[in-house]
Amino acid sequence: MYRQPQVYSSYQKNNLGKVLYKTVLKYKPKKIIDFGVLHGYSTIAMAQGLKDMGRVGHITGYDLWQDYPYRHTTKAEAQKNLKKYKVEDFVTLKKKDFYKWIKKPEEFDLLHLDISNTGDIIDTVVKALKKYIDKGSILIFEGGIPSRDRVTWMVKYKRKPIYPFKRRLGYKILTKKFPGISIIKK
C-alpha cells in the first residue's frame, strides 16, 4: 500500500510519489534504476510498488551523495529512510556518476532520472538509451513541463529547457503538477 514518503523532495509537495508508485504497478518492471536518490523519496515510492507486486523486482539507486556540489545528503541517511518505510530489501544504493554510467549503461526495465535535468541531459539520455527504449525499456524523468523549465537555476545558468523538445523527444507528461514527471517508451 502506498504511503507518501515524509522525506525531503521536490516531489513531496504535490505527492508525485504516487505517480511513480502507479507507474511501477502499471508496467511491472523487474529492474529499476533510480538516478538522483537524494533522501530516497522516489526510491521509496517505487519500492512500495515493487513490494505490492509481490517481491518481483529490485531497484538500484545511484547518487553522488556528498560529492554533488548542490543539494545532497548521505547514503546512510537515504538508507535510514528506506528502512523507515520497510523497503530496504528492494533497494541497493550505490555511488555512481550518471555521465560515467551513460557511457556504458546496464540493462533496465525502468529508469527514473532526477539529476538536475535539462534539455541537453534528456536529449543525451534518449540518444544513448535508444536501443533499450526500442526493446521496451521505459525512461521516466523529472521535468518536461513549461514551469519546470523556468526554475531559478535553469534561468540563471541558461540551461536548455526540456519542453520545447517534447515532440522531437517523444515524451508524454505523466503529471503536470510541479516539477512534472514525464515518460518515454516505445
RAZI-V47351 format. One record per residue. N is the residue number from 1. RES is the residue in three letters. PSI is psi in whole degrees, -180 to 180 (NA if undefined). D_LAST is the distance of its C-alpha to the last C-alpha in Angstrom with 1 decimal. Layout:
N,RES,PSI,D_LAST ; N,RES,PSI,D_LAST
This chain:
1,MET,136,28.5 ; 2,TYR,131,27.2 ; 3,ARG,121,29.8 ; 4,GLN,125,29.1 ; 5,PRO,131,30.0 ; 6,GLN,62,33.1 ; 7,VAL,154,32.4 ; 8,TYR,135,32.0 ; 9,SER,149,28.7 ; 10,SER,-18,27.6 ; 11,TYR,-22,25.4 ; 12,GLN,-45,28.5 ; 13,LYS,-42,30.2 ; 14,ASN,18,27.5 ; 15,ASN,48,26.6 ; 16,LEU,-10,23.0 ; 17,GLY,-32,23.1 ; 18,LYS,-34,22.7 ; 19,VAL,-44,19.2 ; 20,LEU,-45,18.3 ; 21,TYR,-50,20.2 ; 22,LYS,-33,18.5 ; 23,THR,-42,15.0 ; 24,VAL,-45,16.3 ; 25,LEU,-38,17.9 ; 26,LYS,-45,14.9 ; 27,TYR,-14,12.4 ; 28,LYS,53,15.4 ; 29,PRO,144,14.6 ; 30,LYS,-33,17.5 ; 31,LYS,111,17.3 ; 32,ILE,137,16.9 ; 33,ILE,130,18.0 ; 34,ASP,108,19.6 ; 35,PHE,125,20.9 ; 36,GLY,56,23.8 ; 37,VAL,-41,25.4 ; 38,LEU,-120,28.6 ; 39,HIS,-10,30.5 ; 40,GLY,7,27.7 ; 41,TYR,-57,26.7 ; 42,SER,-37,22.9 ; 43,THR,-44,23.5 ; 44,ILE,-46,25.9 ; 45,ALA,-45,23.7 ; 46,MET,-37,20.8 ; 47,ALA,-34,23.5 ; 48,GLN,-37,25.0 ; 49,GLY,-45,21.9 ; 50,LEU,-44,22.0 ; 51,LYS,-43,25.7 ; 52,ASP,-19,25.3 ; 53,MET,-12,22.9 ; 54,GLY,40,25.9 ; 55,ARG,47,25.6 ; 56,VAL,3,22.6 ; 57,GLY,176,21.0 ; 58,HIS,149,22.1 ; 59,ILE,132,21.5 ; 60,THR,117,22.6 ; 61,GLY,121,23.7 ; 62,TYR,142,24.5 ; 63,ASP,164,26.8 ; 64,LEU,-8,29.7 ; 65,TRP,-127,32.0 ; 66,GLN,-14,35.3 ; 67,ASP,-11,34.4 ; 68,TYR,125,32.1 ; 69,PRO,-8,34.6 ; 70,TYR,-129,33.7 ; 71,ARG,125,33.1 ; 72,HIS,172,33.0 ; 73,THR,-171,34.3 ; 74,THR,157,35.2 ; 75,LYS,-38,33.3 ; 76,ALA,-39,36.2 ; 77,GLU,-44,35.7 ; 78,ALA,-42,32.0 ; 79,GLN,-40,33.0 ; 80,LYS,-41,35.7 ; 81,ASN,-37,33.3 ; 82,LEU,-43,31.1 ; 83,LYS,-40,34.3 ; 84,LYS,-35,35.4 ; 85,TYR,7,32.4 ; 86,LYS,43,32.8 ; 87,VAL,10,29.3 ; 88,GLU,-27,30.6 ; 89,ASP,-15,30.0 ; 90,PHE,1,26.2 ; 91,VAL,139,26.1 ; 92,THR,123,27.3 ; 93,LEU,137,28.0 ; 94,LYS,156,28.4 ; 95,LYS,124,29.4 ; 96,LYS,141,27.1 ; 97,ASP,128,26.4 ; 98,PHE,-39,22.8 ; 99,TYR,-24,23.6 ; 100,LYS,-41,25.0 ; 101,TRP,-43,22.1 ; 102,ILE,-23,19.5 ; 103,LYS,-27,21.7 ; 104,LYS,70,21.3 ; 105,PRO,149,18.4 ; 106,GLU,159,18.5 ; 107,GLU,153,15.7 ; 108,PHE,158,14.2 ; 109,ASP,-37,12.1 ; 110,LEU,131,12.2 ; 111,LEU,124,13.8 ; 112,HIS,126,15.9 ; 113,LEU,117,17.4 ; 114,ASP,74,20.7 ; 115,ILE,52,22.8 ; 116,SER,54,24.4 ; 117,ASN,141,21.1 ; 118,THR,172,21.7 ; 119,GLY,-39,19.9 ; 120,ASP,-43,20.9 ; 121,ILE,-48,19.5 ; 122,ILE,-39,16.1 ; 123,ASP,-46,16.0 ; 124,THR,-44,17.3 ; 125,VAL,-47,14.8 ; 126,VAL,-43,11.7 ; 127,LYS,-46,13.7 ; 128,ALA,-30,15.0 ; 129,LEU,12,11.9 ; 130,LYS,-44,9.7 ; 131,LYS,-33,10.5 ; 132,TYR,-44,9.7 ; 133,ILE,-41,6.2 ; 134,ASP,-27,5.9 ; 135,LYS,-2,7.8 ; 136,GLY,-3,6.0 ; 137,SER,152,7.9 ; 138,ILE,137,7.8 ; 139,LEU,124,9.9 ; 140,ILE,142,12.4 ; 141,PHE,153,15.3 ; 142,GLU,132,18.7 ; 143,GLY,-166,19.3 ; 144,GLY,-1,17.6 ; 145,ILE,152,20.4 ; 146,PRO,-42,23.4 ; 147,SER,-31,26.0 ; 148,ARG,-34,24.4 ; 149,ASP,-14,24.7 ; 150,ARG,15,28.4 ; 151,VAL,156,29.4 ; 152,THR,-50,32.6 ; 153,TRP,-33,31.5 ; 154,MET,-43,28.8 ; 155,VAL,-49,31.5 ; 156,LYS,-43,34.3 ; 157,TYR,9,32.5 ; 158,LYS,49,30.9 ; 159,ARG,147,27.4 ; 160,LYS,125,24.6 ; 161,PRO,158,23.0 ; 162,ILE,-46,19.3 ; 163,TYR,-39,19.2 ; 164,PRO,-17,20.3 ; 165,PHE,12,17.2 ; 166,LYS,-50,14.8 ; 167,ARG,-46,14.1 ; 168,ARG,-41,13.8 ; 169,LEU,-21,11.6 ; 170,GLY,33,9.3 ; 171,TYR,158,9.9 ; 172,LYS,144,11.3 ; 173,ILE,122,14.6 ; 174,LEU,-35,15.1 ; 175,THR,138,18.8 ; 176,LYS,-4,21.2 ; 177,LYS,135,23.8 ; 178,PHE,136,24.9 ; 179,PRO,11,23.6 ; 180,GLY,147,20.2 ; 181,ILE,132,17.0 ; 182,SER,162,13.7 ; 183,ILE,143,10.1 ; 184,ILE,124,7.1 ; 185,LYS,161,3.8 ; 186,LYS,NA,0.0
